[in-house]
Amino acid sequence: MRRHDRCQLAPYAMRVEESQGRRHPEPSHPYRNDYERDRDRIIHSRAFRRLENKTQVFTRRYSDHFRNRLTHTLEVAQISRTVAKALGLNSDLVESLALVHDVGHPPGGHSGESELNKLMHKHHDAFGHNLHGLRIVEFFEQKYAGFPGLNLTFEVREGIIKHSRDYVLAAHPELEEYRLDDRPPLEAQLIDVADEIAYNCADLDDGYEAKLLTLPVIRESLPIFDRLYRAMARKYPVAKEKLNFNEALKRLLDALVTDLIESTRLRLTEKGIDSVEKVRACRRRLVALGPRMARQNQKVKDFLYAHLYLNQNVNSERQRLTGCLRRLFAYYVKHPGSLPAFYFDQSQHQPVHRVVCDYIAGMTDHYLLDRHRKIFGEG
């Protein structure tokens, strides 16, 4: 790492020179450290590019103007870099983790993930986008002659699976190398909270833009937003409603991020955290909003579930995608010979349902509908 970057890192930050390294050793690069190289490998991966055509909340059929999984990922990266810089964390590692955190998502957003998991349960198996993300960077990305996958550093691979949840070794013996009894570094913990802040604020914006959320309902349901909007209406009395909405939403995002920085910094000080090993040894995660803002953030989340995610217009598109996913899964399990050559070869020495799951999880929304039309004549 460059000298000035190393000096600016806090003692609890993950230093690249202390990385557990790559599964397959490689010579160092003269201009980029290992976490920067991980970031670049992620950006150049096919899985990252496919995020552009994967649903966040609204499908492309609704409008081209709303967030997709890729633009959401970029917003998470922006928020994460801001917090990392303020806390003295390793921003190169944070950026890599933010950019890779959703590459394992299947088509259809969280509904697609839930549907795939249900289908896998019928085969006494499971699907989760974090674990699938690890499979992608370890195996499915085939870009190098010397090794399979992207050969990312241990900390990035660990963060892919552990940034948003913990695991029990008895249930996941295949993950033993990832220190399942320990918390991940702060850089990984940050991604989960930045992710939630990003999609809460973005979904308010997209829901309002789609006219599925009205300003009176938002203000009545979310007092924190109402206070911010009233302040903006006083400051800009002749501005259009949309512009004052933008100003209020921008300040809501800033309030959440500021609280995340200040509450986490206070928590680290109170617990005497001055090393990565102390971070790992903590019983609970350290990167979190303070109690008051956590309640406000939860109110936003609850409001979005009740008024946006369960909206009939949004649900109909999700149901369309998950219905196509369900039928394709059943078809390929029954007809593995119809799989592309790469996946058919995998089906000769892996359970067919697992191979079919991997194939479908890698599809974009568009490709899923296209395959459905070609097989069933509809989509």
Secondary structure by P-SEA (a helix, b strand, c coil): ccaaaaaacccccccccccccccbbbbbbccccaaaaaaaaaaaccccccccccccccccccccccccaaaaaaaaaaaaaaaaaaacccaaaaaaaaaaccccccccaaaaaaaaaaaaaaacccccaaaaaaaaaacccccccccccccccaaaaaaacccccccccccccccccccccccccaaaaaaaaaaaaaaaaaaaaaaaaaccccaaaaaaacaaaaaaaaaaaaacccccaaaaaaaaaaaaaaaaaaaaaaaaaaaaaaaccccaaaaaacccccccccaaaaaaaaaaaaaaaacccccaaaaaaaaaaaaaaaaaaaaaaaccccccaaaaaaaacccaaaaaaaaaaaccaaaaaaaaaaacccc
